[in-house]
Amino acid sequence: MPYAKRDGLSLAYEQAGSGEPPLVFVHGWCCDHAFFQPQFDHFQAAHAVAALDLRGCGSSGRPEAGYDIPTLADDVAWFCREIGVAKPVVVGHSLGGMIAIELAARHPSLPRAVVAVDPGAIDPTPADLRAYEGLAAQLKGPDGEAVRLAFIQGSFLATDDADRRRRIVETMCAVPLTIAEAVIRGVVAWNGAGALQLCAAPLLVVLSQTGGSNDPARLLALKPDAQIGVTVGAGHFHQLEVPEQVTPMIERFIRVRILGPSV
């Protein structure tokens, strides 16, 4: 894999394809670039695509600090400039969806559009905040590894493929627990509602379920022009479980909201 490097930080990535608009894929908590493999493979036929490993994950460097969402968003913005990707559609899953929204707020001239695939709580309820705070505390405790494993396993449906489950668990549990905990602390501190209100780019949110902090009505109150889709029969990793639902949603969003109805 090639690496983008600055100030001692190395970010591993994959790049392929050509065509406008380019797409940049940003994975979720403790994941890596391969968590968007179906979409990467599909879109490279007509678009330039890139997928990176965030700091602390996959083959990227693991510095001691910088795991708050604003810093992670700045990493992605720098990465886009470093590899020469202009005006991309930034597609993020879970934590990556939060990072993509923060990037649009902090670097409004960079993204052409944002797609948040089952993002973490953008405008968390008090109960969600308490859950995140409790998770961070437990990850730091003596049973941290067991807590992480249980949290990951709770993201699957019983119908999910056993091989896929194993690969996801192995990848996510390979990230040092100190980094996993630091990222959750960053999630707790994030002003997602403020970032969403500052996100001027076209936005598609693809949910695996409705209700709670990311209920469509709650999100639309903050960004009325957002488009929202919901998949059926899949859990949190629905871009891997049901790419036949997620990928066409992204494709149509690009065609209608970005390229225009004549395309």
C-alpha positions, 0 to 999 in steps of 0.5 A: 500500500502507498502512504501519505506522510506528514509530521511523522504520521503515515496514512496508508491508502488505496487508490484506483479508477478515474472520472468525476466526481472522485470518491474518498471512503472513510472507515469507522471506529477501529476499522480499515479501508477494506470496510468499503471494499464493495463500494470501492470496487464498484465506483472505480469503474467510472470514478477516481476512488481512494480509501484510507486507513485513519491514524491508529487503524489498519496499516497507518501510523499510531501516534499517541494523540490526535484521536478527536473528530476535528483532528481526524477530519483535518487528517482526511482534508490533508490526505485529499490535498496530498494525493491530489483529490479535488472536490470529492464525495466523502463517504464515511461509515459510522465514525467515518460519517461523523468525520465526513460531516466535521470535514464539511464544517471545517473545510467547506470548500473541500467536499463536493458532497457527503455520504454518512453511512450509518453514522454514530450519533450526530446529535446525541440524546443524553442517553446516547452520551451516557452510553458513549461515556460508559463505553469509554470508561469500560474500555479503559477498565480491566475487561476492556477487550471483552467490552469491545468484543461485545460492543462489536458483536452487538452491531451484527444481525443473526443473519450476517455471514460468519466469515464476514463477522470473523474478519470484522472482529479480527480487524477491529480488535487489532487496534490498540485498546488505548486508541479505541478508548481515545476515539470514543472520548473524542466522540463524546466531546464532538459537537455533531449538531453544530457540525451538521448545521455548518455542513453546506454540502449536499448530504445523504445519510444511509441508516440501518434503522430509524429512531434515537439520535439519528432519527430522520426527523431529528436530522432534518431539523438540523439540515432540512435538505439532507436526503435519508435512506434506510436499508432493510435486513442488515445491521450496522455494517450494511455497506458490507452486508447489503451492498446491493442496497447501499451502493445504488443509493450512493450512485443515485445521490451522485447522479441526481444531486451532484451530476444533475438529472440529465446525466 
